[in-house]
Amino acid sequence: MNKGLSADSQVHISIAFLIKAMIGISMLIAAYYNIMMKFTEQDNRIRDLEDKIVVLTSSVEGMEQEHIKELEQTVQEQKTLLQKIGLKR
C-alpha cells in the first residue's frame, strides 16, 4: 500500500510542479511582451518628439529670417534718416 501512496503522491507533485512551471513561464512571457510594448511606446514617443523638433527648428529658422529682414529694414531706414539729416553721405 505504501507503494500506491508513493506513486500517487509522486504524480501529484509532478502535476503541481508542471502547473507551477507553466505559470512561471507564462509570467515570463507576459513580462517580456509588456517590456517590448513599453519599448515600442517609447520609440513612438521619440519619433513624435523628433518630428516636433524638426517642425520647431523650421519655424525658428523662419522667424530668424523674418527678424533679419526687419533688422535690415531698420538699418536701411536709419541710413536714409542719417542721409536726410546730413550726417552721413
Secondary structure, DSSP 4 states (H G I P E B T S, - for coil): -HHHHHHHHHHHHHHHHHHHHHHHHHHHHHHHHHHHHHHHHHHHHHHHHHHHHHHHHHHHHHHHHHHHHHHHHHHHHHHHHHHHHTS--
